[in-house]
Amino acid sequence: MRDRSDAFRKGASFAADGAAILTAVSLPWSTSATSILVVVWIATLLPTLKWSELKRECMTSYGGTPILLFCLGLISLSWAAASLHDGLAALHPFIRLLAIPFLIVQFRKSDNGHLVIRGYLVACTILLAVALVSSLFPAVVPILGLKYPGQVVKDLIVQSGECALCGFGLLLWAGTTWATQRYTHIFITLPLAALFFVAILYVQTARTELIIFAVIFALLFRRWFGWKGIPIGLALAGSVFALAWVSSPYLRFRVNHVTWELQEYYQHDRATSAGDRLEWWRKSLEFVRAAPAIGHGVGSIKPLFAAKAVGESGVSAVVTANPHNQIFAIAIELGLVGVAALFAMWIAHVRLFQRVVGLPWLGMIVVVQNIVGSLFNSHLFDFTQGWTYVFGVGVLGGMALSPTKEHFNTRTDPVRLWFSRFAGAFEGTGGSMSDLTPAILCAVTGLLSAIAYWQYTELHNIRATLRAAMRAYVVLDEGYVSKLDGTYKVVAELKNGGSTPALDVTRWIGAAVVPPKGEIAKLNFNDTGTVNNDIAPNGRFDIAEARDNIVPKELAEKDSGWSDLYILGLVKYRDVFQQCQYSSFISFAGPADSTGRRKLVVFQARSTPAEGKPCSNEGKADFP
């Protein structure tokens, strides 16, 4: 009977490990699959648990603080401003935290934790490959069923965070294998890590990850070199960012777009990513002041914002359930008591990985990424980032605490030992010149990286050529001028002559009358512009529906004649590569037909790209 029980428990443990691995694989790709696999994982794990082991982990700071946060959230339902249904729905992120001690118990005993990490890496690598291929070869975007090049599933914030985590994990792995003289692994891990960083800087840039990028670089070099490694890490991160800045128009666009977003928020009260955050943070402070100690209860964020938006307009009227700051999200619902519990959990998890060496130190990167990212987003409450944190801390924490492996002696960190031997080779106080072999490999890797960058530049030029061949081209196909009720109207048909859609098309129509003396009168434009629907490839859009009065009556009544009436058009649109494109045309009204309509004859047209410039709606001043 006991043998059967042991066999059953061993089989259940194997199934639980497999479910955890599959959950990690599904995490970058599908929320539905992850939800299902989490249920499978729990069902297979429970028969393998011992109450004494689970109690031991729950009594620790790293296992107990997530439970404390959940308990505070559960108790807060008694005074929550939201309904019970909404409160229970908002409790889901807190329930997710309960998985941390369970994962620690599981992988403290299991030797398959590294398979969970590798499964996640493989899934992210496939995601990276699809993103890079769709970015370099936009022709495959419709074939793969993607909406935009480089954005495969979910959103840029999620993909960029996954790339950062994998990139730094591979960098950590490369440093460990280098120090232990497994040099062949470096030629796999370093190039792959570089590709993940290339994706962040050139393909799917999330601005939060740029800050995380610098912080983790400093943290990693602090691990390897001590405190003097922090400026080295920051300098290296700055160098990488500077190189990407001069070579990546997309990066410049994403960073410079912040300025435009703030201008739109302050000057025009328009909803933008940066402006929304400032507005939500301002309101969040008011909500916290109203209930500073214990908050308004779980699920109260959206009702509070909805009540505040009554009678407002612009950004102030936007209602959200996510203030895009984890500290504010906790403070609104649980008050300063909840914030203290949140910081206690973060500190406990930092301390858990503080003295760890080897692969489990990746848990420190997971925690720091979540802390920094939570300043600009509510990452613990977001599905993908929340489960990434839970599985990262749980699996890597269990590996670090495993009694079968030594992970807690920083003095035996192989990377630090190698640097000590390397320094000794030069000082004559220890080590040998054979330790210079990694330095030679480092130089070779640097040379190969330079060659790879040169090749990437060539590919970038090829990509630019392909984009120019495939992007949307909006032009005036045909049009006419007619007179209705004493007012001149224009009917113009825009055509997309490219092979991809034109998005968010905005057009301005103006007129100029040439008096007998030949001096062009002042133009009359529709200053606000009109935003039309997207125009499909080879599609047309008739802008007559707006029926704008484009000709001032006093100018139209001049005795200059129809042949002196010029119609000018300015069109702004966004292509599928997220670049702004500008088109303009000048036409004149030809002879009248039997119906009195005069066809527009185009005699000058041009199309001007504005690479790296955001597609705002500020008006005609945007046009080059």
C-alpha positions in Angstrom: 0.0 0.0 0.0 2.8 2.4 0.9 4.6 1.5 -2.4 1.4 2.5 -4.3 1.2 5.7 -2.4 4.8 6.6 -3.2 4.3 5.7 -6.8 1.2 7.8 -7.0 2.9 10.8 -5.4 5.9 10.4 -7.7 3.6 10.3 -10.7 1.7 13.4 -9.5 5.0 15.2 -8.9 6.0 14.5 -12.4 2.7 15.7 -13.7 2.9 18.8 -11.6 6.3 19.6 -12.9 5.1 19.1 -16.5 2.1 21.3 -15.9 4.4 24.1 -14.5 6.7 23.8 -17.6 3.7 24.0 -20.0 2.3 27.0 -18.1 5.7 28.8 -18.5 5.7 27.9 -22.2 2.2 29.3 -22.7 2.7 32.4 -20.7 4.2 34.6 -23.5 1.6 33.4 -26.0 -1.9 32.9 -24.6 -3.8 34.0 -21.5 -6.5 31.4 -22.0 -4.0 28.5 -22.2 -2.1 29.8 -19.1 -5.4 30.0 -17.1 -6.3 26.4 -18.0 -2.8 25.1 -17.3 -2.6 26.8 -13.9 -5.7 24.9 -12.9 -4.1 21.7 -14.1 -0.9 22.5 -12.2 -2.8 23.1 -9.0 -4.8 19.9 -9.4 -1.7 17.8 -9.9 0.3 19.6 -7.2 -2.1 19.3 -4.3 -1.7 15.5 -3.9 2.0 15.8 -3.6 2.1 18.5 -0.8 2.8 17.9 2.8 1.2 20.3 5.3 4.4 20.6 7.3 6.4 21.7 4.1 3.7 24.2 3.1 3.5 25.6 6.6 7.2 26.1 6.8 7.2 28.2 3.6 4.1 30.2 4.7 5.8 31.1 8.0 8.8 32.7 6.1 8.8 36.4 5.0 9.1 35.5 1.3 6.2 33.0 1.5 4.1 34.8 4.1 4.0 38.3 2.7 2.0 37.3 -0.4 -0.5 35.6 1.9 -0.7 38.8 4.0 -1.5 40.9 0.9 -4.3 38.4 0.0 -5.7 38.5 3.5 -5.8 42.3 3.5 -7.6 42.3 0.1 -10.1 39.7 1.3 -10.9 41.6 4.5 -11.2 44.9 2.6 -14.3 43.5 0.8 -16.2 44.3 4.0 -15.8 48.1 3.4 -15.2 48.2 -0.3 -16.9 50.9 -2.4 -17.6 48.4 -5.1 -20.3 45.7 -5.3 -19.5 42.2 -4.0 -19.3 40.8 -7.6 -16.8 43.5 -8.7 -14.8 43.1 -5.5 -14.4 39.4 -6.0 -13.4 39.9 -9.6 -10.8 42.5 -8.4 -9.5 40.0 -5.9 -8.1 37.7 -8.6 -4.6 39.3 -8.7 -4.3 38.8 -4.9 -5.3 35.1 -5.2 -2.6 34.8 -7.8 0.1 35.6 -5.2 -0.9 32.6 -3.1 0.8 30.4 -5.7 4.3 31.6 -4.7 4.7 29.4 -1.5 3.2 26.5 -3.4 5.8 26.9 -6.2 8.6 27.3 -3.6 7.6 24.0 -1.9 7.4 22.2 -5.3 10.7 23.3 -6.7 12.6 23.1 -3.4 12.2 19.3 -3.9 12.1 19.0 -7.6 15.2 19.1 -9.9 13.1 20.3 -12.9 13.1 24.0 -12.1 15.6 24.6 -14.9 13.2 23.1 -17.4 10.6 25.6 -16.5 13.1 28.4 -17.2 14.2 26.8 -20.4 10.6 26.3 -21.5 9.9 30.0 -21.0 13.0 30.9 -22.9 12.1 28.7 -25.8 8.6 30.2 -26.0 10.0 33.7 -25.9 12.7 32.8 -28.5 10.0 31.7 -30.9 8.1 34.9 -30.2 11.3 36.8 -30.9 11.9 35.1 -34.2 8.4 35.8 -35.4 8.7 39.5 -34.4 12.1 40.0 -36.1 11.0 38.2 -39.3 7.8 40.2 -39.5 9.8 43.4 -38.9 12.5 42.7 -41.5 10.1 41.2 -44.1 6.8 43.0 -43.8 5.3 40.9 -46.6 4.8 38.1 -44.1 2.6 40.2 -41.8 -0.7 39.3 -43.5 0.5 35.7 -44.0 1.1 35.3 -40.2 -2.1 37.0 -39.4 -0.4 39.9 -37.5 -1.8 43.4 -37.1 1.6 45.2 -37.1 5.1 44.1 -37.9 7.0 43.1 -34.7 3.8 42.9 -32.6 3.0 39.2 -32.5 0.6 38.7 -29.5 -0.6 40.8 -26.6 1.1 44.3 -26.6 4.5 45.9 -26.8 4.8 46.3 -23.0 4.4 42.6 -22.5 6.7 41.6 -25.4 9.4 44.1 -24.4 9.3 42.9 -20.8 9.7 39.3 -21.9 12.6 40.2 -24.1 14.3 42.1 -21.3 13.9 39.2 -18.9 15.2 36.6 -21.4 18.1 38.9 -22.5 19.4 39.5 -19.0 18.8 35.8 -18.1 21.0 34.8 -21.0 23.6 37.4 -20.1 23.7 36.0 -16.6 24.0 32.5 -18.0 26.8 33.6 -20.3 28.7 35.0 -17.4 28.3 31.9 -15.3 29.3 29.5 -18.2 32.3 31.8 -19.0 33.6 31.8 -15.5 33.3 28.0 -15.3 35.2 27.7 -18.6 32.4 26.4 -20.7 33.2 28.8 -23.5 31.3 27.2 -26.3 28.0 28.1 -24.6 28.9 31.8 -24.9 28.6 31.7 -28.6 25.0 30.7 -28.2 23.9 32.7 -25.2 25.5 36.1 -26.0 24.2 36.4 -29.7 20.7 35.3 -28.5 20.8 37.8 -25.7 21.9 40.5 -28.2 18.9 39.6 -30.4 16.5 40.1 -27.4 18.0 43.5 -26.7 17.8 44.4 -30.5 14.1 43.6 -30.4 13.6 46.0 -27.4 15.6 48.8 -29.0 14.6 48.4 -32.7 11.3 46.5 -33.0 9.1 46.6 -29.9 10.2 49.5 -27.6 8.3 49.9 -24.4 9.6 53.1 -22.7 9.4 51.6 -19.2 11.7 48.8 -20.3 14.4 51.4 -21.2 14.5 52.4 -17.6 14.5 48.8 -16.4 17.3 48.1 -19.0 19.6 50.6 -17.2 18.7 49.5 -13.7 19.3 45.8 -14.3 22.5 46.4 -16.2 23.8 48.3 -13.1 22.5 45.5 -10.8 24.1 42.8 -12.9 27.5 44.5 -12.9 27.2 45.2 -9.2 26.8 41.5 -8.8 29.9 40.8 -10.8 32.2 43.6 -9.8 30.9 44.9 -6.5 29.8 48.5 -5.9 32.3 49.8 -8.5 30.5 47.8 -11.1 27.4 50.1 -10.9 29.0 52.9 -12.9 30.4 50.3 -15.4 26.9 48.9 -15.9 25.3 52.3 -16.3 28.0 53.4 -18.7 27.5 50.2 -20.8 23.8 50.7 -20.8 24.3 54.3 -21.9 26.6 53.2 -24.7 24.1 50.7 -25.9 21.3 53.2 -25.8 23.4 55.8 -27.6 24.2 53.4 -30.4 20.6 52.4 -30.7 19.5 56.1 -30.6 21.5 57.1 -33.7 20.6 53.9 -35.6 16.9 53.3 -34.6 14.3 55.9 -35.9 11.7 53.8 -34.1 13.4 54.3 -30.7 13.7 58.0 -31.3 10.0 58.1 -32.3 8.9 56.2 -29.1 11.0 58.5 -26.8 10.3 61.8 -28.5 6.6 60.9 -28.6 6.5 61.5 -24.8 7.0 65.2 -25.4 4.1 65.4 -27.8 1.9 63.4 -25.4 2.6 65.8 -22.6 2.0 68.8 -24.8 -1.4 67.3 -25.9 -2.3 66.7 -22.2 -1.3 70.1 -20.9 -2.3 72.3 -23.9 -5.3 70.5 -25.4 -6.5 68.2 -22.5 -6.3 65.2 -24.9 -6.0 61.6 -23.8 -2.4 60.3 -24.4 -0.4 57.6 -22.8 1.8 59.9 -20.7 -1.0 62.4 -20.1 -3.4 59.7 -18.9 -0.9 58.5 -16.4 -0.3 62.0 -14.9 -4.1 62.6 -14.7 -4.7 59.2 -13.0 -1.8 59.7 -10.6 -3.2 63.1 -9.6 -6.6 61.6 -8.9 -5.1 58.6 -7.1 -3.4 60.9 -4.6 -6.8 62.4 -3.9 -8.4 59.0 -3.4 -5.5 58.0 -1.0 -5.9 61.2 1.0 -9.6 60.4 1.4 -8.8 57.0 3.1 -5.1 56.9 3.9 -5.0 54.1 6.5 -7.0 51.1 5.1 -8.1 52.4 1.7 -11.5 52.1 -0.1 -11.5 48.3 -0.5 -10.7 45.9 -3.3 -12.5 46.7 -6.5 -13.1 50.4 -5.7 -10.7 51.9 -8.2 -13.1 52.0 -11.2 -16.1 53.3 -9.2 -13.9 56.1 -7.7 -12.7 57.2 -11.1 -16.2 57.0 -12.5 -17.6 59.2 -9.8 -14.8 61.7 -10.3 -15.4 61.8 -14.1 -19.0 63.0 -13.7 -19.4 66.4 -15.4 -15.8 66.4 -16.6 -14.5 66.5 -20.2 -11.3 65.6 -21.9 -8.8 63.5 -20.0 -10.6 64.1 -16.7 -13.6 62.2 -18.1 -11.6 59.1 -18.7 -12.6 56.2 -16.4 -10.1 53.5 -15.6 -9.7 50.5 -13.3 -5.9 50.6 -13.6 -4.0 53.8 -12.4 -0.9 52.4 -14.1 1.1 52.5 -10.8 1.2 49.4 -8.5 1.7 51.5 -5.4 -1.3 53.7 -6.1 -3.4 50.6 -7.0 -2.6 49.1 -3.6 -2.9 52.4 -1.7 -6.4 53.2 -3.2 -7.7 49.8 -2.2 -5.8 48.8 0.9 -4.3 52.2 2.1 -0.9 52.6 3.6 -1.3 49.3 5.4 -1.4 47.6 2.1 1.5 49.6 0.7 3.6 48.5 3.7 2.7 44.9 3.0 3.6 45.3 -0.7 7.0 46.8 0.1 7.5 44.0 2.7 6.9 41.4 0.0 9.3 43.1 -2.4 12.0 43.4 0.2 11.5 39.8 1.3 11.9 38.6 -2.2 15.0 40.8 -2.8 16.5 39.3 0.3 15.7 35.8 -0.9 17.8 36.2 -4.0 20.4 38.6 -2.6 23.0 35.9 -1.7 22.1 33.5 -4.4 24.6 32.5 -7.1 24.1 30.9 -10.5 20.9 30.6 -12.4 18.5 31.2 -9.4 19.9 34.8 -9.2 17.6 35.4 -12.2 14.9 35.7 -9.5 16.5 39.0 -8.5 16.1 40.3 -12.0 12.4 39.2 -12.0 11.8 41.1 -8.7 13.7 44.2 -9.8 11.9 44.3 -13.1 8.6 44.1 -11.4 9.4 46.8 -8.9 10.7 49.3 -11.5 8.0 48.5 -13.9 5.3 48.9 -11.2 6.2 52.6 -11.0 4.6 53.1 -14.4 2.2 50.2 -14.6 0.3 47.9 -12.2 2.4 44.9 -13.1 1.3 42.7 -10.2 -2.3 43.1 -11.3 -1.6 42.6 -15.0 -2.2 39.0 -16.1 1.1 38.2 -17.9 3.4 40.3 -15.8 1.7 39.1 -12.6 2.1 35.4 -13.4 5.6 36.0 -14.6 6.4 37.4 -11.2 4.7 34.6 -9.4 6.4 31.8 -11.4 9.7 33.6 -11.4 9.9 34.1 -7.7 8.3 30.7 -6.9 10.3 28.5 -9.2 13.7 30.3 -8.8 13.1 30.7 -5.1 12.5 27.0 -4.8 15.7 26.2 -6.8 17.7 28.6 -4.6 16.4 26.9 -1.4 17.0 23.4 -2.7 19.0 21.4 -0.2 20.6 19.4 -3.0 22.4 22.4 -4.5 24.5 25.2 -3.0 23.3 28.5 -4.2 23.9 30.8 -1.2 27.6 31.5 -1.0 28.4 34.7 -2.9 32.1 34.1 -2.2 32.0 31.1 -4.5 30.2 33.0 -7.2 32.0 31.6 -10.3 31.9 35.0 -12.1 33.6 36.8 -9.2 36.1 34.0 -8.8 37.1 34.3 -12.5 37.5 38.0 -12.2 39.8 37.5 -9.2 41.9 35.0 -11.0 42.0 37.2 -14.1 43.2 40.2 -12.1 45.8 37.9 -10.4 47.3 36.9 -13.7 48.3 40.6 -14.3 49.3 41.4 -10.7 51.5 38.3 -10.3 49.7 37.4 -7.1 47.9 34.4 -8.3 46.2 32.8 -11.3 47.8 32.0 -14.6 48.0 33.3 -18.1 45.6 30.6 -19.2 42.9 32.7 -17.7 43.4 35.1 -20.5 41.6 32.7 -22.8 38.2 34.2 -21.9 39.6 37.6 -22.7 40.6 36.5 -26.1 37.1 35.0 -26.6 35.7 38.3 -25.4 37.6 40.2 -28.1 36.5 37.8 -30.7 32.9 38.1 -29.5 33.2 41.9 -29.7 34.5 41.6 -33.3 31.7 39.3 -34.3 29.2 41.7 -32.6 30.6 44.6 -34.7 30.2 42.5 -37.9 26.7 41.5 -36.8 25.8 45.2 -36.3 27.2 46.0 -39.8 25.1 43.2 -41.2 22.1 44.5 -39.3 22.6 48.0 -40.8 22.5 46.4 -44.3 19.4 44.5 -43.4 17.9 47.8 -42.1 18.5 49.4 -45.4 16.9 46.5 -47.2 13.9 46.7 -44.8 13.6 50.4 -45.6 13.5 49.6 -49.3 10.9 47.0 -48.8 8.8 49.3 -46.6 9.0 52.0 -49.3 7.7 49.4 -51.8 4.9 48.1 -49.6 3.7 51.1 -47.7 0.5 53.0 -48.4 0.5 55.9 -50.9 -2.6 58.1 -50.7 -3.2 60.4 -53.7 -6.0 62.3 -55.3 -7.6 60.0 -57.8 -10.3 62.3 -59.2 -12.5 65.1 -58.1 -14.6 68.0 -59.2 -16.0 71.4 -58.0 -19.7 72.2 -58.1 -21.9 75.1 -57.0 -24.8 74.5 -54.7 -27.0 77.2 -53.2 -24.5 79.8 -54.1 -21.7 78.0 -52.3 -18.8 76.2 -54.0 -18.2 72.6 -52.8 -15.5 70.2 -53.6 -15.7 66.5 -54.2 -12.4 64.7 -54.0 -11.7 61.0 -54.1 -8.6 59.8 -52.3 -7.0 56.5 -53.5 -4.5 54.3 -51.7 -2.1 53.2 -54.4 0.1 51.1 -52.1 -0.1 47.5 -51.1 -0.9 48.0 -47.3 -3.6 50.0 -45.6 -3.4 53.7 -44.8 -4.5 54.3 -41.2 -6.0 57.3 -39.5 -6.2 59.4 -42.7 -6.5 63.1 -42.0 -7.0 65.6 -44.8 -7.2 69.4 -45.2 -8.7 71.0 -48.3 -8.0 74.6 -49.3 -8.6 76.9 -52.2 -6.8 79.8 -53.8 -8.1 82.3 -56.3 -5.8 84.0 -58.7 -7.0 87.6 -59.3 -6.5 89.3 -62.7 -3.2 90.7 -61.4 -1.8 87.2 -60.9 -1.4 87.5 -57.1 -2.6 84.4 -55.3 -5.2 85.3 -52.7 -5.0 84.0 -49.1 -5.7 80.3 -48.7 -8.8 79.1 -46.8 -8.2 75.8 -45.0 -10.3 73.7 -42.7 -8.0 74.2 -39.7 -9.1 71.3 -37.7 -8.8 68.7 -40.4 -11.1 65.7 -40.8 -10.2 62.2 -39.7 -11.6 59.6 -42.0 -11.6 55.8 -41.9 -8.7 53.7 -42.9 -8.2 53.2 -46.7 -7.4 49.7 -47.8 -5.0 48.9 -50.6 -6.4 50.1 -53.9 -9.3 51.4 -51.9 -10.9 54.8 -52.4 -12.5 57.3 -50.1 -14.9 60.0 -51.1 -14.5 63.1 -48.9 -17.5 64.8 -50.3 -19.6 63.7 -47.3 -17.9 66.4 -45.1 -19.2 69.0 -47.6 -16.7 71.6 -46.3 -17.1 75.1 -47.6 -13.6 75.4 -49.0 -14.1 78.6 -51.1 -14.8 81.8 -49.3 -17.8 83.5 -50.9 -16.1 86.8 -51.3 -13.2 85.2 -53.2 -15.5 83.0 -55.3 -17.5 86.0 -56.5 -14.4 87.7 -57.9 -14.4 88.1 -61.6 -11.2 86.0 -62.0 -12.9 83.1 -63.7 -13.0 79.4 -63.0 -9.6 78.8 -64.6 -8.1 80.8 -61.8 -9.5 78.6 -59.0 -6.9 76.2 -57.5 -7.8 73.4 -55.1 -5.0 72.4 -52.7 -5.1 69.2 -50.6 -2.9 68.1 -47.7 -3.2 64.5 -46.5 -1.6 62.9 -43.4 -1.9 59.2 -42.6 -0.1 56.4 -40.8 1.2 53.3 -42.5 1.3 49.8 -41.1 4.9 50.4 -40.0 3.8 53.1 -37.6 5.4 55.9 -39.6 3.7 59.2 -40.6 3.3 59.9 -44.3 2.4 63.2 -45.9 0.9 63.8 -49.3 -0.1 67.0 -51.0 -1.6 68.0 -54.4 -2.5 71.1 -56.3 -5.1 71.0 -58.9 -7.2 73.5 -60.9 -10.8 73.4 -62.0 -11.2 72.6 -65.7 -14.0 73.4 -68.1 -17.5 72.8 -66.9 -19.4 69.8 -68.2 -23.1 69.5 -69.0 -24.0 69.3 -65.3 -22.0 72.4 -64.3 -19.2 70.4 -62.6 -15.7 71.2 -63.2 -13.2 68.4 -63.0 -10.0 68.8 -60.9 -6.8 68.5 -63.0 -3.8 67.7 -60.8 -0.6 69.4 -62.0 1.6 69.0 -58.9 1.7 66.3 -56.3 4.2 64.9 -53.9 4.5 62.3 -51.1 6.9 63.0 -48.2 7.7 60.5 -45.4 8.4 61.8 -41.9 10.4 59.0 -40.4 10.5 59.1 -36.6 7.8 61.8 -36.3 4.6 61.0 -34.4 1.3 61.2 -36.2 -0.4 63.9 -34.1 -3.5 65.9 -35.0 -2.0 69.2 -34.3 -2.8 70.6 -37.8 -1.2 71.8 -40.9 1.9 72.9 -39.1 3.0 69.3 -39.0 3.5 69.1 -42.7 7.0 69.4 -44.0 
